[in-house]
Amino acid sequence: VTGRPSRQRADQRREVLMACAITMFAAQGFELTSLDAIAAAANTTKRTIYRKYRDKELFFKECVKSAVQDYFVQINWHNSGYSGDIFEDLLNIARSSAAQALSETGRAIRKLVERESARFPEIEGYWNDSASPLMIRTADIIVRLAPAQALATEPPEMLARFFHSLVAAPPRMHVLGSTMSNEMMDRMLVSA
């Protein structure tokens, strides 16, 4: 059977293409990654890429945007409910954020954003925009649950960002070569 692939098949092909592209861009950077190599790894053609994206830069930005959105969707998905205990809810967010940051995909995405954000400043914006629902959710936990725990809640958005800065430190230390144990990392997350 020839012709256009089904919507489901086209979506699957797009996912494979984006995954191959992110892996290659993360490993080699924008400049050293060719669309020919990405197309070959994804079992497609460069022509297929150019049919949807006018140039390599647009394709790169769309890949990064999609990967960053998926990164934060995973964290939010794991934290979809409230337990009613501020400590438990924040610790759950901290642990899933750390797990995502330490995953192979998470490390690759963050490395790519850090490496290429000077050249493409908007990709840092993708990170911040995609993190926004997580920040709102964290601030909401602080606002809804903190009064019962006698915690200061002004301003909740600032407290949420501060919390996530503390949570990001242990995985970042690990990625940078720290040999801390999982137990030590968890203790640091509990302290956050």
C-alpha positions in Angstrom: 0.0 0.0 0.0 1.4 3.4 -1.0 0.3 6.9 -0.3 0.2 9.0 2.8 0.8 7.3 6.1 -2.1 7.3 8.7 -2.1 10.0 11.2 -1.0 7.6 13.9 1.9 6.4 11.8 2.9 10.0 10.9 2.9 10.9 14.6 5.1 7.8 15.3 7.5 8.8 12.6 7.7 12.4 13.9 8.4 11.1 17.4 11.3 8.9 16.1 12.6 11.8 14.0 12.5 14.2 17.0 14.1 11.6 19.4 17.0 10.9 16.9 17.5 14.6 16.4 17.6 15.5 20.1 20.0 12.6 20.8 22.3 13.8 18.0 22.1 17.5 18.8 22.8 16.8 22.4 25.8 14.7 21.6 27.3 16.9 18.9 25.7 20.3 19.2 23.8 22.2 16.5 26.8 23.0 14.3 28.2 19.5 14.0 24.9 17.7 13.5 23.8 17.3 9.9 20.2 16.8 8.8 21.5 14.0 6.6 22.7 12.1 9.7 19.5 12.7 11.5 17.4 11.6 8.6 19.5 8.4 8.2 19.2 7.6 12.0 15.4 8.1 11.8 15.1 6.0 8.6 13.7 8.9 6.6 15.1 11.5 4.2 16.3 15.1 4.5 13.6 16.0 2.0 11.0 14.8 4.5 12.5 17.1 7.2 12.5 20.1 4.8 8.9 19.4 3.8 7.8 20.4 7.4 10.7 22.7 8.4 12.1 25.4 6.2 15.6 25.1 7.6 17.9 23.3 10.1 17.5 26.1 12.6 13.7 25.9 12.7 13.9 22.1 12.9 16.4 22.4 15.8 14.2 24.9 17.7 11.1 22.7 17.2 12.9 19.6 18.4 14.2 21.4 21.5 10.8 22.9 22.3 9.1 19.5 22.0 11.7 17.8 24.1 11.6 20.4 26.9 7.8 20.2 27.0 7.9 16.4 27.2 10.5 16.7 30.0 8.2 18.8 32.2 5.1 16.8 31.3 6.8 13.8 32.8 7.4 15.6 36.1 3.8 17.0 36.2 2.3 13.6 35.4 3.9 12.0 38.4 2.6 14.7 40.6 -1.1 15.0 39.6 -2.7 14.8 43.0 -2.4 16.3 46.4 -2.0 14.3 49.6 -2.8 17.2 51.9 0.6 17.0 53.5 2.9 19.9 52.3 6.1 18.0 53.1 4.9 14.8 51.2 3.6 16.7 48.2 6.8 18.8 47.9 9.0 15.8 48.4 7.2 14.0 45.7 7.8 16.9 43.3 11.4 17.0 44.4 12.0 13.3 43.8 10.3 13.2 40.4 12.1 16.4 39.3 15.5 14.8 40.4 14.7 11.5 38.7 13.8 13.3 35.5 16.9 15.5 35.7 19.1 12.4 36.2 17.5 10.4 33.4 19.5 10.0 30.2 17.0 12.1 28.3 16.8 14.7 31.0 20.6 15.1 31.1 20.8 15.3 27.3 18.0 18.0 27.1 19.5 20.2 29.8 23.0 19.9 28.4 21.7 20.8 24.9 19.8 23.8 26.3 22.8 25.0 28.2 25.2 24.5 25.3 23.1 26.2 22.6 21.2 28.9 24.5 23.8 31.5 23.7 23.3 30.9 20.0 19.5 30.4 20.3 18.3 32.4 23.4 14.7 31.5 22.8 15.4 27.9 23.8 16.1 29.0 27.4 12.6 30.6 27.1 11.2 27.2 26.1 12.7 25.8 29.4 11.2 28.6 31.5 7.8 28.5 29.8 7.6 24.7 30.1 8.6 24.9 33.8 5.8 27.4 34.5 3.0 24.8 35.2 5.3 23.1 37.6 6.1 26.4 39.3 2.4 27.2 39.5 1.6 23.8 40.9 4.4 24.1 43.5 3.2 27.6 44.5 -0.4 26.2 44.7 0.8 23.6 47.2 2.5 26.2 49.2 -0.5 28.5 49.2 -3.1 25.8 49.9 -1.2 23.7 52.4 1.3 26.1 54.1 -1.2 27.8 56.4 -1.9 24.5 58.0 1.8 24.0 58.4 2.5 27.5 59.7 4.8 28.4 56.8 5.3 31.8 55.3 3.6 32.0 52.0 4.6 35.4 50.6 5.2 35.5 47.7 4.4 31.8 46.7 5.9 32.1 43.2 9.2 33.1 44.7 9.1 30.3 47.2 8.3 27.9 44.4 11.3 29.0 42.4 13.5 28.9 45.4 12.3 25.4 46.2 13.1 24.2 42.6 16.6 25.8 42.8 17.3 23.8 45.9 15.9 20.6 44.2 18.0 21.1 41.1 21.3 21.3 43.0 21.7 17.6 43.9 21.1 16.2 40.4 23.3 19.0 38.9 26.1 18.0 41.3 25.7 14.4 40.2 25.7 15.2 36.5 28.8 17.3 37.0 30.7 14.3 38.5 29.9 14.2 42.2 30.0 10.7 43.5 27.2 11.2 46.0 25.1 8.1 46.8 21.4 7.9 46.1 20.8 8.1 49.9 22.8 11.3 50.2 20.9 12.8 47.2 17.6 11.9 48.8 18.7 13.5 52.1 19.5 16.7 50.2 16.0 16.6 48.5 14.3 16.0 51.9 16.2 19.0 53.2 15.0 21.2 50.3 
